[in-house]
Amino acid sequence: MAPLLTGFGLLVLAGLLGLFVVFRSRTPRLPMDRRRPPRSPREQETSQLSRLTGVTTEAVSEFLEERGWTRRIAAALENAGIKASPADFLVLVAAGAAAAAAIGTIAGGFLLGVLFLLAAPVVAKVVVGFLTNRRKRVFADQLDNTLQLFSGSLRAGHSLLRAVDAVAKESEVPTSEELTRIVNETRLGMDLDTSMSQVAKRMGSEDFSWVAQAIGIHREVGGDLAEVLDRVAGTIRERNQIRRQVRTLSAEGKLSAYILMALPLFISALLMFISPDYGPFGFERGEGAGLVTVSRALGVSGTG
């Protein structure tokens, strides 16, 4: 009975934390005498919930700001393409952790709930890393088309910054976001070469660093930048083609490796669910440990 009550309490906590973010008021705060009074009890309830969520997220933001974590978390979320503030993201992770702990407590007891609770932040970090890598990969795949748009805009008579702005409007995410950031930073006084170098570093793109270097050299010595970008685009296109071929040829091996790594865990969980008596056998008795050792030795010798 206790695990059920604990799990139910954690589910309620997760729901409240989720509501904190969903119903958070995103309008600027105004003095009370300038606000319109709500016209119904439902609007009154929503307004109170919005104020409560605002207080919660502000408290989390102050906590992060005091420890200097806000900028680092915001940069990680931006690189992953997640449109959320650090405070909102952490509240959602806390809600997910509470929900996972509730499910684990109901399904397997307190220890499994604690395990799920600790695993939730790790899963969130893995998801952010996966989204970041996917965003970088999409940026690299779009680069050759981006350079073609660059050279076309330059041949049409646009200036360099105007060409960057035009390409940002014509491109897709994430290229459009990064180029728009270059335009905004340049308008605020940052040097164009510095801004483009930061994009190359942030996206981990060696190809875009070549583009930044080519533009920087052109600004110093002059020349036909459109032709230079066409040559760079051709080189990048060939590199992307080879990269896609390698990715295709290695996909089968990677999938096999993932299946082989997940198979023991899946079978163990399935056996513990179907026949719980088999679970302690592999850990508490010598016969189980011996079988595990022999199987691992056979697996290593078979792969070697």
ABEGO torsion letter per residue (X at the ends): XAAAAAAAAAAAAAAAAAAAAAABBABBBBBAAABBBBABAAAAAAAAAAAAAAAAAAAAAAAAAAAGAAAAAAAAAAAAGBBBBAAAAAAAAAAAAAAAAAAAAAAAEAAAAAAAAAAAAAAAAAAAAAAAAAAAAAAAAAAAAAAAAAAAAAAAGBBAAAAAAAAAAABBOAAAAAAAAAAAAAAAGBBAAAAAAAAAAAAGBAAAAAAAAAAAAAAAAEEBAAAAAAAAAAAAAAAAAAAAAAAAAAAAAAAAAAAAAAAAAAAAAAAAAABAAAAAAAAABAAAAAAAAAAAAAAAAAAX
